[in-house]
């Protein structure tokens, strides 16, 4: 794919009907990123619907990707979510299975791959870009690549990665999947971890590879500098088409991370 400086970032939606908070988080990203991802019951907690957030984003002229988790819905509810995203003018959907939550059973009606295969048809006649997630640091990387191949075969048009802290390990993954991802937009994920508690939480995420040296840097307050360094390094990494930022509440700091990625790619530092 041609080299781009495309950047997305996601916002964690609140567990209360706090529209002002969502508007403020979107506004903090509006002139920084090209598209905002709207999470779906992030961290296994019941939160504001991403469809409500689409409407709030469109008030500010911000493009959106709606996350859709199979964990919490049967196929009727999943179809309803995709139709709603299309009707509201979202640019795409990111199809997820969803991490396990203690005491909350998975619905287990559709897999993420099955959802990917249906999403385009459900959205018609509107156009929605359909995305998938991938973990380049999975313990069983062969299995992860086979799963990625199935997702792409089902119709995924872009791929978003797990949080990246080891660029060399990412490069190895991208070399192995170069042919598979040749015509697919790959978003490399960078997280804004700002203290030891956040680093510990990241380590508990399935497949999150957080080296001890990186954990120490974050614990000592160097998380934002780390994210900026990673963004710069990812800009020159073959196979990385775009950057995805996990602000985790630090939307204002996303500006510096995005600027480092754009600058390293020879693009204007600010989107507008």
ABEGO torsion letter per residue (X at the ends): XBBBABBBBBBBBBABBBAAAAAAAAAAAAAABABBBBBBGBGGBBBBBAAAAAAAAAAAGBBBBBBBBAAABBAAAAAAAAAAAAAAGBABBBBBAEBBBBGBBBAGABBAAAAAAAAAAAAOABBBBBBBBBBAABABAAAAAAAAAAAAAAGBABBBBBBBABAAAAAAAAAAAAAAAAABBBBBBBBBBABAAAAAAAAABBGBBBBAAAAAAAAAGAAAAAAAAAAAAAAABBGBABBBBBAGGBAAAAAAAAAAAAAAAGBBABAX
